[in-house]
Amino acid sequence: MSHTCKNFEEIKEELKKGYMAMSEINLEEANKGLGSDNEALRICEKNLTECE
């Protein structure tokens, strides 16, 4: 029984490490797109303002 529990705990820790690493990658990717998202919003707001 202890072998199974240890194995489960090891797997749990590896998954935790993997999720932490992916969260850092996801944050980097989100930040890369932030500038273009803001520019697209600015253009949309400008176009809407011109329609008024």
mmCIF file of the C-alpha atoms, coordinates in Angstrom:
data_MODEL
# 
_entry.id   MODEL 
# 
loop_
_atom_site.group_PDB 
_atom_site.id 
_atom_site.type_symbol 
_atom_site.label_atom_id 
_atom_site.label_alt_id 
_atom_site.label_comp_id 
_atom_site.label_asym_id 
_atom_site.label_entity_id 
_atom_site.label_seq_id 
_atom_site.pdbx_PDB_ins_code 
_atom_site.Cartn_x 
_atom_site.Cartn_y 
_atom_site.Cartn_z 
_atom_site.occupancy 
_atom_site.B_iso_or_equiv 
_atom_site.pdbx_formal_charge 
_atom_site.auth_seq_id 
_atom_site.auth_comp_id 
_atom_site.auth_asym_id 
_atom_site.auth_atom_id 
_atom_site.pdbx_PDB_model_num 
ATOM 1  C CA . MET A 1 1  ? 0.000   0.000  0.000   1.00 0.00 ? 1  MET A CA 1 
ATOM 2  C CA . SER A 1 2  ? 2.750   2.493  0.863   1.00 0.00 ? 2  SER A CA 1 
ATOM 3  C CA . HIS A 1 3  ? 4.379   1.967  -2.545  1.00 0.00 ? 3  HIS A CA 1 
ATOM 4  C CA . THR A 1 4  ? 1.132   2.973  -4.273  1.00 0.00 ? 4  THR A CA 1 
ATOM 5  C CA . CYS A 1 5  ? 0.736   6.037  -2.067  1.00 0.00 ? 5  CYS A CA 1 
ATOM 6  C CA . LYS A 1 6  ? 4.312   7.117  -2.693  1.00 0.00 ? 6  LYS A CA 1 
ATOM 7  C CA . ASN A 1 7  ? 3.864   6.657  -6.421  1.00 0.00 ? 7  ASN A CA 1 
ATOM 8  C CA . PHE A 1 8  ? 0.651   8.690  -6.310  1.00 0.00 ? 8  PHE A CA 1 
ATOM 9  C CA . GLU A 1 9  ? 2.379   11.465 -4.362  1.00 0.00 ? 9  GLU A CA 1 
ATOM 10 C CA . GLU A 1 10 ? 5.259   11.548 -6.867  1.00 0.00 ? 10 GLU A CA 1 
ATOM 11 C CA . ILE A 1 11 ? 2.814   11.785 -9.760  1.00 0.00 ? 11 ILE A CA 1 
ATOM 12 C CA . LYS A 1 12 ? 0.898   14.524 -7.969  1.00 0.00 ? 12 LYS A CA 1 
ATOM 13 C CA . GLU A 1 13 ? 4.097   16.543 -7.460  1.00 0.00 ? 13 GLU A CA 1 
ATOM 14 C CA . GLU A 1 14 ? 5.144   16.110 -11.099 1.00 0.00 ? 14 GLU A CA 1 
ATOM 15 C CA . LEU A 1 15 ? 1.719   17.276 -12.258 1.00 0.00 ? 15 LEU A CA 1 
ATOM 16 C CA . LYS A 1 16 ? 1.935   20.282 -9.942  1.00 0.00 ? 16 LYS A CA 1 
ATOM 17 C CA . LYS A 1 17 ? 5.354   21.208 -11.363 1.00 0.00 ? 17 LYS A CA 1 
ATOM 18 C CA . GLY A 1 18 ? 4.013   20.825 -14.899 1.00 0.00 ? 18 GLY A CA 1 
ATOM 19 C CA . TYR A 1 19 ? 1.020   23.058 -14.234 1.00 0.00 ? 19 TYR A CA 1 
ATOM 20 C CA . MET A 1 20 ? 3.258   25.704 -12.666 1.00 0.00 ? 20 MET A CA 1 
ATOM 21 C CA . ALA A 1 21 ? 5.561   25.653 -15.691 1.00 0.00 ? 21 ALA A CA 1 
ATOM 22 C CA . MET A 1 22 ? 2.605   25.934 -18.071 1.00 0.00 ? 22 MET A CA 1 
ATOM 23 C CA . SER A 1 23 ? 1.167   28.857 -16.122 1.00 0.00 ? 23 SER A CA 1 
ATOM 24 C CA . GLU A 1 24 ? 4.417   30.774 -16.662 1.00 0.00 ? 24 GLU A CA 1 
ATOM 25 C CA . ILE A 1 25 ? 4.356   29.979 -20.384 1.00 0.00 ? 25 ILE A CA 1 
ATOM 26 C CA . ASN A 1 26 ? 0.685   30.993 -20.657 1.00 0.00 ? 26 ASN A CA 1 
ATOM 27 C CA . LEU A 1 27 ? 1.397   34.303 -18.912 1.00 0.00 ? 27 LEU A CA 1 
ATOM 28 C CA . GLU A 1 28 ? 4.275   35.033 -21.302 1.00 0.00 ? 28 GLU A CA 1 
ATOM 29 C CA . GLU A 1 29 ? 2.078   34.286 -24.317 1.00 0.00 ? 29 GLU A CA 1 
ATOM 30 C CA . ALA A 1 30 ? -0.761  36.428 -22.981 1.00 0.00 ? 30 ALA A CA 1 
ATOM 31 C CA . ASN A 1 31 ? 1.617   39.338 -22.411 1.00 0.00 ? 31 ASN A CA 1 
ATOM 32 C CA . LYS A 1 32 ? 2.984   39.005 -25.954 1.00 0.00 ? 32 LYS A CA 1 
ATOM 33 C CA . GLY A 1 33 ? -0.508  39.514 -27.377 1.00 0.00 ? 33 GLY A CA 1 
ATOM 34 C CA . LEU A 1 34 ? -1.499  42.356 -25.073 1.00 0.00 ? 34 LEU A CA 1 
ATOM 35 C CA . GLY A 1 35 ? -0.088  45.102 -27.301 1.00 0.00 ? 35 GLY A CA 1 
ATOM 36 C CA . SER A 1 36 ? -1.910  43.926 -30.406 1.00 0.00 ? 36 SER A CA 1 
ATOM 37 C CA . ASP A 1 37 ? -5.130  43.439 -28.411 1.00 0.00 ? 37 ASP A CA 1 
ATOM 38 C CA . ASN A 1 38 ? -4.922  47.023 -27.160 1.00 0.00 ? 38 ASN A CA 1 
ATOM 39 C CA . GLU A 1 39 ? -4.252  48.309 -30.663 1.00 0.00 ? 39 GLU A CA 1 
ATOM 40 C CA . ALA A 1 40 ? -7.254  46.397 -32.040 1.00 0.00 ? 40 ALA A CA 1 
ATOM 41 C CA . LEU A 1 41 ? -9.446  47.851 -29.277 1.00 0.00 ? 41 LEU A CA 1 
ATOM 42 C CA . ARG A 1 42 ? -8.179  51.351 -30.041 1.00 0.00 ? 42 ARG A CA 1 
ATOM 43 C CA . ILE A 1 43 ? -9.035  50.938 -33.739 1.00 0.00 ? 43 ILE A CA 1 
ATOM 44 C CA . CYS A 1 44 ? -12.500 49.572 -32.952 1.00 0.00 ? 44 CYS A CA 1 
ATOM 45 C CA . GLU A 1 45 ? -13.229 52.433 -30.556 1.00 0.00 ? 45 GLU A CA 1 
ATOM 46 C CA . LYS A 1 46 ? -12.036 54.946 -33.151 1.00 0.00 ? 46 LYS A CA 1 
ATOM 47 C CA . ASN A 1 47 ? -14.271 53.413 -35.812 1.00 0.00 ? 47 ASN A CA 1 
ATOM 48 C CA . LEU A 1 48 ? -17.259 53.425 -33.473 1.00 0.00 ? 48 LEU A CA 1 
ATOM 49 C CA . THR A 1 49 ? -16.632 57.045 -32.534 1.00 0.00 ? 49 THR A CA 1 
ATOM 50 C CA . GLU A 1 50 ? -16.587 57.999 -36.221 1.00 0.00 ? 50 GLU A CA 1 
ATOM 51 C CA . CYS A 1 51 ? -20.000 56.362 -36.702 1.00 0.00 ? 51 CYS A CA 1 
ATOM 52 C CA . GLU A 1 52 ? -21.664 58.620 -34.116 1.00 0.00 ? 52 GLU A CA 1 
# 
